[in-house]
């Protein structure tokens, strides 16, 4: 049986089980009951007094609204408790590129490598130190401060892994920017000036014409076309080694000699630890391009393509099947660059050669970007060297002043 008792504000009912239930009529004219019963009348009256004070102060809200706000506040608090590692893992899973596509497998692998926690052993990390962000992944988003990020960044730079540190920092900065957009944190704590810029102090010097001539004459004839495709057409390793006969269009002059070779670049070989080597899309939308090569370079490429049709690979392994591994090519490349007295020259230096020579031939910056498949001016500028034309350029300046 329920025993009702009127109060100055609201009412209190004593339940059959001895507990008390409080209720009142709010400003909306509706009866509102306490969300739970009380052990004593005093507790029930205290609750009613609080509601009455809210009405008097104009801060009263319907219980349903108050409950929704409390639930939202609890959810926001829970979100702030999420660690960088947990949030970044979700970020990687849902992130898309500029074309609205999921991240490439190689990109995902790199990002997950940054997040690898300490204690996980790998071939490269037998001590289990973890990825560059191992120290940060255990931090809650709400507790990461600019000072904490700065300390982490300086410690990572001190290891000498400058490029890796910059890439990991840039990744963390992007993840935390999304956390700001999601309203989880108010400001991005990644504020290291120039933190995303890798500067090792080492520059890739492209070969001179003379050095390249020695490399071409010294390289195994099976790989001469590969070198030409890199230095003449400016293709990346993955793009060059995925080229197939169907990607080439050979044009001849009236005498039947090779005039030029047009190359359609739409794919590249990608490597991941999970899938090994596989066909993937080019690095960016700008990477899909058509490149034309003339002269002796065109004839070298055409000779390599002779007899190949359809899906036949232009550059293959020794057994003529499958993609050419860098490990198989390296010893031949090393022998050639040593002969040219350029043992420091990486294969990628040929792409720098292509960008530099294209610019020196009079190409605009946009044309160089299109030729190399770059989507940003900054990337394109990194592939242009001053070359060895100082005397020639100085002579031109003098001639202009004299005229």
C-alpha positions as CSV (number, residue, x, y, z in Angstrom):
1,X,0.0,0.0,0.0
2,X,1.3,3.5,-0.9
3,X,1.2,6.3,1.7
4,X,1.1,9.8,0.1
5,X,2.4,12.9,1.8
6,X,2.0,16.4,0.5
7,X,4.9,18.8,0.7
8,X,5.3,22.6,0.2
9,X,6.7,21.7,-3.2
10,X,5.9,18.4,-4.9
11,X,4.8,15.2,-3.1
12,X,6.4,12.2,-1.5
13,X,4.9,8.7,-1.5
14,X,6.0,5.9,0.8
15,X,6.1,2.6,-1.0
16,X,5.1,-0.7,0.4
17,X,8.7,-1.7,0.6
18,X,9.5,1.3,2.9
19,X,11.2,3.4,0.3
20,X,10.1,6.9,-0.8
21,X,9.3,8.2,-4.2
22,X,9.3,11.9,-5.0
23,X,7.4,13.7,-7.7
24,X,6.6,17.3,-8.7
25,X,4.8,19.2,-11.4
26,X,7.3,21.1,-13.6
27,X,7.1,24.4,-15.4
28,X,5.9,22.5,-18.4
29,X,2.8,21.4,-16.5
30,X,3.8,17.7,-16.5
31,X,4.4,15.4,-13.5
32,X,8.0,14.4,-13.1
33,X,9.1,11.6,-10.8
34,X,12.6,11.1,-9.4
35,X,14.6,8.5,-11.4
36,X,14.9,6.3,-8.3
37,X,13.3,5.9,-4.9
38,X,14.9,7.1,-1.7
39,X,15.6,5.3,1.6
40,X,14.4,8.3,3.7
41,X,12.0,11.2,3.5
42,X,14.9,13.6,4.1
43,X,16.6,12.3,0.9
44,X,13.4,12.7,-1.1
45,X,12.9,16.3,0.2
46,X,16.5,17.2,-0.6
47,X,15.9,16.1,-4.2
48,X,12.7,18.1,-4.4
49,X,14.4,21.1,-3.0
50,X,17.1,20.9,-5.7
51,X,14.4,20.8,-8.4
52,X,12.6,23.8,-6.8
53,X,15.8,25.8,-6.7
54,X,16.4,25.1,-10.4
55,X,13.0,26.3,-11.3
56,X,13.5,29.5,-9.3
57,X,16.9,30.1,-10.9
58,X,15.5,29.5,-14.4
59,X,18.0,26.6,-15.0
60,X,15.4,23.8,-14.8
61,X,15.2,21.4,-17.7
62,X,12.9,18.4,-18.3
63,X,14.5,15.2,-17.0
64,X,14.7,13.6,-20.5
65,X,16.8,16.6,-21.7
66,X,19.0,16.4,-18.6
67,X,19.5,12.7,-19.0
68,X,20.4,13.1,-22.7
69,X,23.0,15.8,-21.7
70,X,24.4,13.6,-19.0
71,X,24.7,10.7,-21.5
72,X,26.4,13.0,-24.0
73,X,28.8,14.3,-21.4
74,X,29.7,10.8,-20.3
75,X,30.3,9.8,-23.9
76,X,32.5,12.8,-24.5
77,X,34.5,12.0,-21.3
78,X,34.8,8.4,-22.6
79,X,36.1,9.6,-25.9
80,X,38.8,11.7,-24.3
81,X,39.9,8.6,-22.5
82,X,40.7,6.9,-25.8
83,X,44.4,6.5,-26.3
84,X,46.3,7.8,-29.4
85,X,46.9,4.2,-30.4
86,X,43.2,3.3,-30.3
87,X,42.1,6.4,-32.1
88,X,44.8,6.2,-34.7
89,X,43.9,2.6,-35.5
90,X,40.3,3.6,-36.2
91,X,41.6,6.6,-38.2
92,X,43.6,4.4,-40.5
93,X,40.6,2.1,-41.0
94,X,38.3,4.9,-42.0
95,X,40.7,7.3,-43.7
96,X,40.4,7.8,-47.5
97,X,42.7,9.5,-50.0
98,X,42.0,12.5,-52.2
99,X,40.0,10.2,-54.6
100,X,37.8,8.9,-51.8
101,X,39.5,5.5,-51.8
102,X,40.8,3.6,-48.8
103,X,44.5,4.0,-47.9
104,X,46.9,1.9,-50.0
105,X,48.1,-1.3,-48.3
106,X,51.7,0.0,-48.2
107,X,50.5,3.3,-46.6
108,X,48.5,1.3,-44.0
109,X,51.6,-0.8,-43.3
110,X,53.8,2.2,-42.8
111,X,51.3,3.9,-40.5
112,X,50.8,0.7,-38.4
113,X,54.6,0.5,-38.2
114,X,54.7,3.9,-36.5
115,X,52.1,2.7,-34.0
116,X,53.7,-0.6,-33.2
117,X,53.8,-0.8,-29.3
118,X,56.9,-1.7,-27.4
119,X,57.4,-5.4,-26.7
120,X,56.5,-6.5,-30.2
121,X,59.4,-8.2,-31.9
122,X,60.1,-7.9,-35.6
123,X,63.0,-8.7,-37.9
124,X,64.1,-5.1,-37.9
125,X,63.2,-4.5,-34.2
126,X,64.5,-7.6,-32.4
127,X,64.7,-5.7,-29.1
128,X,61.0,-4.9,-29.2
129,X,61.5,-1.1,-28.8
130,X,58.3,-0.5,-30.9
131,X,57.6,2.0,-33.6
132,X,58.6,5.7,-33.4
133,X,55.3,6.5,-31.7
134,X,55.5,3.7,-29.2
135,X,55.9,6.2,-26.4
136,X,52.8,8.2,-27.5
137,X,50.3,5.4,-28.4
138,X,49.6,4.7,-24.7
139,X,48.7,8.4,-24.0
140,X,45.1,9.4,-23.8
141,X,44.1,12.0,-26.4
142,X,43.0,14.4,-23.7
143,X,46.3,14.4,-21.9
144,X,48.7,14.9,-24.9
145,X,50.2,18.4,-24.6
146,X,52.5,20.4,-26.9
147,X,55.3,20.0,-24.4
148,X,54.9,16.2,-24.5
149,X,54.9,16.2,-28.3
150,X,58.0,18.4,-28.4
151,X,59.9,16.2,-26.0
152,X,59.0,13.1,-28.0
153,X,60.0,14.8,-31.2
154,X,63.4,15.9,-29.9
155,X,64.1,12.4,-28.5
156,X,63.3,10.8,-31.8
157,X,65.4,13.2,-33.8
158,X,68.4,12.5,-31.5
159,X,68.3,8.8,-32.6
160,X,69.4,10.0,-36.1
161,X,66.2,8.8,-37.8
162,X,65.3,12.2,-39.2
163,X,63.1,11.2,-42.1
164,X,61.3,8.5,-40.0
165,X,60.7,11.0,-37.2
166,X,59.3,13.6,-39.6
167,X,56.9,11.1,-41.2
168,X,55.7,9.8,-37.9
169,X,55.2,13.3,-36.6
170,X,53.2,14.3,-39.7
171,X,51.0,11.2,-39.3
172,X,50.3,12.0,-35.6
173,X,49.6,15.6,-36.5
174,X,47.0,14.4,-39.1
175,X,45.4,12.0,-36.7
176,X,45.1,14.6,-33.9
177,X,43.7,17.2,-36.4
178,X,40.8,14.8,-37.0
179,X,40.4,14.5,-33.2
180,X,40.0,18.3,-33.1
181,X,37.5,18.1,-36.0
182,X,35.6,15.4,-34.1
183,X,35.4,17.7,-31.0
184,X,37.4,15.2,-28.8
185,X,40.2,17.7,-28.1
186,X,40.2,21.5,-28.5
187,X,43.5,22.2,-30.1
188,X,46.1,20.1,-31.9
189,X,49.1,19.6,-29.6
190,X,51.4,19.0,-32.6
191,X,53.0,22.4,-33.0
192,X,56.7,21.7,-33.7
193,X,57.8,24.2,-36.3
194,X,59.0,22.4,-39.4
195,X,58.3,19.0,-37.7
196,X,56.9,17.5,-40.9
197,X,59.9,18.5,-43.0
198,X,62.6,15.9,-43.2
199,X,66.1,17.4,-43.7
200,X,69.0,15.0,-43.4
201,X,71.4,17.3,-45.0
202,X,72.0,14.7,-47.7
203,X,71.1,15.6,-51.2
204,X,70.7,13.2,-54.1
205,X,73.1,14.4,-56.8
206,X,72.0,13.2,-60.2
207,X,74.7,11.8,-62.5
208,X,76.4,14.0,-65.0
209,X,76.1,13.1,-68.7
210,X,79.5,11.5,-68.6
211,X,78.7,9.5,-65.5
212,X,75.4,8.3,-67.0
213,X,77.2,7.3,-70.2
214,X,79.6,5.1,-68.1
215,X,76.7,3.6,-66.2
216,X,74.8,2.7,-69.5
217,X,77.9,1.1,-71.0
218,X,78.7,-0.8,-67.8
219,X,75.2,-2.1,-66.8
220,X,74.2,-5.6,-67.8
221,X,72.5,-5.3,-71.2
222,X,69.3,-6.9,-69.7
223,X,68.9,-3.8,-67.6
224,X,70.0,-1.0,-69.9
225,X,66.4,-0.3,-70.9
226,X,65.4,-0.1,-67.2
227,X,68.1,2.5,-66.6
228,X,67.0,4.5,-69.7
229,X,63.3,4.4,-68.6
230,X,64.3,5.9,-65.3
231,X,66.7,8.6,-66.6
232,X,64.9,9.4,-69.8
233,X,61.2,9.0,-68.8
234,X,61.6,9.6,-65.1
235,X,59.7,6.6,-63.9
236,X,59.9,5.3,-60.4
237,X,61.2,1.8,-59.7
238,X,57.8,0.3,-59.1
239,X,56.4,2.0,-62.3
240,X,59.3,0.9,-64.4
241,X,59.3,-2.7,-63.3
242,X,55.5,-3.1,-63.9
243,X,55.7,-1.8,-67.5
244,X,54.3,-4.3,-70.0
245,X,54.4,-4.4,-73.8
246,X,50.8,-3.1,-74.0
247,X,51.9,0.1,-72.2
248,X,54.3,1.1,-75.0
249,X,53.5,2.7,-78.3
250,X,56.4,2.7,-80.7
251,X,56.4,5.3,-83.5
252,X,58.7,5.1,-86.6
253,X,59.8,7.6,-89.2
254,X,59.4,7.2,-92.9
255,X,62.5,5.2,-93.1
256,X,61.1,2.7,-90.6
257,X,63.5,3.7,-87.8
258,X,62.2,4.2,-84.3
259,X,61.3,7.9,-83.8
260,X,59.8,7.8,-80.3
261,X,58.3,5.6,-77.7
262,X,55.2,6.7,-75.8
263,X,54.7,5.1,-72.4
264,X,51.4,4.9,-70.6
265,X,52.0,4.9,-66.8
266,X,48.9,3.6,-64.9
267,X,50.3,1.0,-62.4
268,X,53.2,0.2,-60.2
269,X,54.6,-2.7,-58.3
270,X,54.0,-2.4,-54.5
271,X,55.4,-4.4,-51.7
272,X,53.8,-5.1,-48.4
273,X,54.9,-7.6,-45.7
274,X,51.5,-9.3,-45.8
275,X,51.0,-9.6,-49.6
276,X,54.6,-9.4,-50.9
277,X,54.9,-7.8,-54.3
278,X,51.6,-7.0,-56.1
279,X,50.2,-4.7,-58.7
280,X,48.9,-1.4,-57.3
281,X,47.8,2.0,-58.5
282,X,50.4,4.7,-59.1
283,X,51.4,6.9,-56.1
284,X,48.8,9.6,-56.8
285,X,46.3,10.8,-59.4
286,X,49.0,12.9,-61.0
287,X,51.1,9.7,-61.3
288,X,48.8,8.5,-64.1
289,X,50.5,10.0,-67.1
290,X,51.8,9.5,-70.6
291,X,55.5,10.0,-71.2
292,X,57.3,10.3,-74.5
293,X,60.9,9.4,-75.2
294,X,62.9,10.2,-78.3
295,X,66.3,9.5,-79.8
296,X,68.7,6.8,-78.7
297,X,66.7,6.2,-75.5
298,X,63.6,5.4,-77.5
299,X,65.6,2.9,-79.6
300,X,67.0,1.2,-76.5
301,X,63.5,0.8,-75.1
302,X,62.1,-0.4,-78.4
303,X,64.8,-3.0,-78.7
304,X,64.0,-4.3,-75.2
305,X,60.3,-4.5,-76.2
306,X,61.0,-6.4,-79.4
307,X,59.0,-9.6,-79.5
308,X,57.0,-8.8,-76.4
309,X,53.3,-8.5,-76.7
310,X,50.3,-7.9,-74.4
311,X,50.9,-8.5,-70.7
312,X,54.6,-9.5,-71.2
313,X,56.8,-7.6,-68.7
314,X,59.3,-5.2,-70.2
315,X,61.8,-5.8,-67.3
316,X,61.9,-9.2,-65.8
317,X,63.9,-11.4,-63.4
318,X,66.7,-13.6,-64.7
319,X,64.2,-16.4,-65.4
320,X,62.0,-14.1,-67.4
321,X,59.1,-14.5,-65.1
322,X,57.7,-12.3,-62.4
323,X,58.7,-8.8,-61.4
324,X,62.4,-7.9,-61.1
325,X,63.4,-7.8,-57.4
326,X,65.7,-5.0,-56.4
327,X,68.0,-7.5,-54.8
328,X,68.6,-9.2,-58.1
329,X,69.2,-5.8,-59.8
330,X,71.4,-4.3,-57.1
331,X,74.7,-6.1,-57.8
332,X,74.6,-5.1,-61.4
333,X,73.7,-1.5,-60.6
334,X,76.4,-1.3,-57.9
335,X,79.0,-2.5,-60.4
336,X,77.9,0.1,-62.9
337,X,77.9,3.1,-60.5
338,X,81.3,2.1,-59.1
339,X,82.6,2.1,-62.7
340,X,81.2,5.6,-63.1
341,X,82.9,6.6,-59.7
342,X,79.5,7.3,-58.3
343,X,79.0,4.5,-55.6
344,X,76.8,7.0,-53.7
345,X,74.3,7.2,-56.5
346,X,70.9,5.4,-55.8
347,X,68.8,4.2,-58.6
348,X,66.3,6.9,-57.7
349,X,69.0,9.4,-58.6
350,X,68.1,8.7,-62.2
351,X,64.7,10.2,-61.6
352,X,66.4,13.3,-60.3
353,X,68.4,13.3,-63.5
354,X,65.2,13.2,-65.6
355,X,63.6,16.1,-63.7
356,X,66.7,18.2,-64.0
357,X,67.3,17.6,-67.7
358,X,63.7,18.2,-68.5
359,X,63.8,21.6,-66.8
360,X,67.1,22.5,-68.4
361,X,65.5,21.7,-71.8
362,X,63.1,24.5,-71.2
363,X,60.1,22.8,-69.6
364,X,57.9,24.8,-67.3
365,X,57.5,23.7,-63.6
366,X,54.0,22.4,-64.5
367,X,55.5,20.4,-67.4
368,X,58.1,18.9,-65.1
369,X,55.4,17.9,-62.6
370,X,53.4,16.2,-65.4
371,X,56.5,14.5,-66.7
372,X,57.4,13.0,-63.3
373,X,53.9,12.5,-62.0
374,X,54.1,15.0,-59.1
375,X,51.0,16.6,-57.6
376,X,52.8,19.3,-55.7
377,X,55.4,22.0,-56.6
378,X,57.4,21.1,-53.5
379,X,57.8,17.5,-54.6
380,X,58.8,18.5,-58.2
381,X,61.4,21.0,-56.9
382,X,63.1,18.3,-54.9
383,X,63.8,16.5,-58.2
384,X,65.6,19.3,-59.9
385,X,69.3,20.0,-59.4
386,X,71.3,22.9,-60.7
387,X,73.3,20.5,-62.8
388,X,76.7,21.4,-64.2
389,X,75.7,24.3,-66.4
390,X,77.3,27.2,-64.4
391,X,79.8,28.1,-67.1
392,X,77.1,28.0,-69.8
393,X,74.7,30.1,-67.9
394,X,77.3,32.6,-66.9
395,X,78.4,32.9,-70.5
396,X,74.7,33.5,-71.6
397,X,74.4,36.3,-69.0
398,X,77.6,38.0,-70.3
399,X,76.4,37.8,-73.9
400,X,73.0,39.4,-73.0
401,X,74.8,42.3,-71.2
402,X,77.1,42.8,-74.2
403,X,74.4,42.9,-76.7
